[in-house]
Amino acid sequence: MLKINNLKAKVEEKSILNGFTLNINPGEVHAIMGPNGSGKSTLSNILSGKKGYDVSGEILFENSDLFSLETEERAHKGIFLAFQYPLEIPGVNTSVFLKTSLNAIRKARGEKELDALEFLKLVKQKSKDLKFDEEKLNRQLNVGFSGGEKKKNEILQMSILNPKLSILDETDSGLDIDALKIVANGVNSLRRKNNAFLIITHYQRLLDYIKPDHVHVLMNGKIIKSGGPELALELEKKGYESFS
Amino acid sequence: MKIDSSQISREKEIEKLKKYKYGFSTEIENIKAPKGLSEEVIKFISNMKKEPQWLLDWRLKAYNRLKALKEPDWQKPKYPKIDYQDLYYYSAPKSFKEKPKSLDDLDPKLLETYKKLGIPLQEQKRLNNIAVDAVFDSVSVATTFKDKLTEKGIIFCSISEAIQKHPELVKKYLGSVIPLTDHFFATLNSAVFTDGSFVYVPPGVRCPMELSTYFRINASDTGQFERTLIIADKGSYVSYLEGCTAPMRDENQLHAANVELVALDDAEIKYSTVQNWYPGDKDGKGGIYNFVTKRGLCKGKNSKISWTQVETGSAITWKYPSCILKGDNSIGEFYSIAITNNHQKADTGTKMIHIGKNTRSKIISKGISAGFSDMTYRGLVDIAAKANNSRNYTQCDSLLMGNKCGAHTVPYIKNKNSESNLAHEATTSKISEEQLHYCQQRGLNSEEAVGLIVNGFCKEVLQQLPMEFAVEAQKLVGISLEGSVG
C-alpha cells in the first residue's frame, strides 16, 4: 500500500530524514517510535503533503507517486493524518467541517455526496461508537476544546472519512488514560483487511491498547531497528540510548 | 505557430466572464439625457419623470448648493479626477417611455437579463416569499408581490411612483435624514437621482416578507444615482435587501446612491446589502466607484435600525451606513463584511450618533484583504452630552491574505457624557499555512479551504442576513477570494 524508499528530507539545509525506508501492506499496523527530534513529525508532514521540505527519494501510495499529488489529492486517495496539534478554525462548526470534508472526498472519488440527513445519521452513529460528546459537533472546530477532546475529534474524523491509510502523529501525547482508551478503541474498531495504520509515538503506552504488527525505532532520520510488538517493550525498558 | 490576436482577446474576455458571472451587458435601446451636468439636464430628468414643481425646485436647490461644494478627498483610496461633465445622468430603456403597466408589458430582453441575474421576476410571484423591485440603469422596471403587500397597507414601489402617488410621504421624509446640503456626493444625488425604491410600512404592521431591490447598471458612461427611502411607522417592522451587479467595462463607473431610513416609535428596520458591482479586472482596470450615502434615523423611542452589508464588489467602496439614535432607548447596529482582492480598495465603516438617552449601538466589522488590495475600517461613535447611559460596543477584525495587501482601522470616538460606556476591540490576523494544510489534508482544495476559513471568520455577520440570502452571500465570499492563494 505505502512504499517509502530512501526518503531524505531537509529544512533550510538541515537534514532531518536520512534515507528512511518503510513498506506498509494492507491490514497492517506499524508503530514508529523515536525520541524528540528523530524526524517523526517530519515524516507525517511529508506524507500528508505539507510544503517547505526539500525532499528526495520515493514514496508510492498504491503505486502512485505521492510527490506528484497535492495534499487534498492524497486525502482523496485515502490518506488521513491525525494531527499532533489539531488546528482551531474559529466560526466553523465542527459538523459542518466534517460534512464539507467528507463530501469533498466523496465528490473527488465520483461518489454521491451525502445530504444533511444522511450525514447527521452517520455522524451520530460514529459519535456514539467513539463516546464523542455530540454537543461538541455544534461547537467551533477545536475552539475551546481540551487537548483530549481535540484528539478524540481527530479520531472521529478518521472514522467518518474511513481512510485506507491512517497516520496518527503522537495522538497519545497529552491524553489521560480514559481518553487513551477511547482513541485506541477507535483505532481497533476501524482495523480492516484493506486498511492500514502508521502510529507515531514517543511511548509504548498506546501500544498496550493497539497491538501493532511491526515496531520500528527511528533515530537521526532513519529506521535503526525493526521488530514485533516485543521491541516496544524492550525500548520502554532500556530507553532510546541503548539503541544508539 | 501563429496566434491570432483577436483570438487571444476573445479568450481573455471568456476568462474574465468566468470570474465575474454578472459581467454581461444587454443590448437595449436607451433614452439618455444629454451628457453632462446642468440645470437643463436636471429639468430633463424631472420632466421625463413628470415630477411636480416642488421636487424640481428641490433638485435645483441641491444643484446650486453643489456648485459651492468640493469633492471630499480625505478618504484612503485615491482615484483619478471624475469629469462630471462627461457622464450621462439619465438612461432609460426606450421601451419605458410609457411605463409598463404590468410584467407582461416588459421588454423581453429585460426579463431575460433579470433571469440571467437569477431574478426571475415572473416566477418570483409563485416561488419565493420575497417581493422584488428591479432597477435597471436609471429606472425601476418591475415590482412583484404588490397585491399581497397592499392588503396590509404596505407601500413598496419605485420612488418615481411614490412621488406621483404618495407625494405627502415623499415630501415629508425625502432629505429628512440626509439633507440636500449634506456633502458632495449626497448633494449630487439629490440633484440628479433617477429612481430607487420606496417603502412605507403603516403603524403596527409587520411586513410579512423580505422586500428586495436589485440594482443593475447596464449602459456605459452612465452614473447610477438611485434614491431609496424607507419609513417604518410606529410599531412596525420591515426587512429590506438590496443586491447590485453591473457589466464589465474597462472604464470606471460612478454609483452614488442615497439611502434614507426613518424608524418611528417602537419600529424596526433591518437593511441588508449584498454589493457585488463589477470590481475591475485583476490588474485594477475598470470597475465601479461605489460612493454611497446611507443613513438611518431612529426618530422614535425604542426604535431600531440594523445595517448588514456584504461588500465584495466595486473598484472602490466608500461608504458609512450610519444611525442617528435620536429616540430614547433606540438601537443602532452595523454588521459588515468587506472583501477586497486584486486591486480593489475599500474605506468603509459606520457612524453611530447617540442623541437620545439609553441608546445602544453595536458595530461588528470583518474586513478581508487579499492580493494588492487595501482596506480601511473607519468608524465614528459620537455620544452627545444628554445621551445618558448610552452604550457602544465595537469589534473590528481584519484578516490578511498574502503580504501585498493592507488593512487599517481608524476608529473615532467622541464621548461627551460621563455616564456612557464604550468598548472597542480590534484584531488583525492572517490565515495560517497550518490551517490551510489542515483543511487540505481533509480533502478541501486551497480555494475551498480559504472559503471555509473566511466564512468562519465572517460568521457573526453572515448570521444577520435573511436566510434566503445567507447561502448566496457565503458563496460570494468564496468566489471573491478565488485566485488569492498561491
Interface residues (C-beta under 8 A of the other chain):
Chain A: S48 G49 K50 K51 E70 T71 E72 R74 A75 H76 F80 L81 F83 P86 L87 I89 P90 G91 V92 F97 T100 S101 L102 A104 I105 A108 Q140 L141 Q157 L161
Chain B: S432 E433 E434 Q435 H437 Y438 C439 Q440 Q441 R442 G443 L444 N445 S446 E448 L452 I453 N455 G456 F457 C458 K459 E460
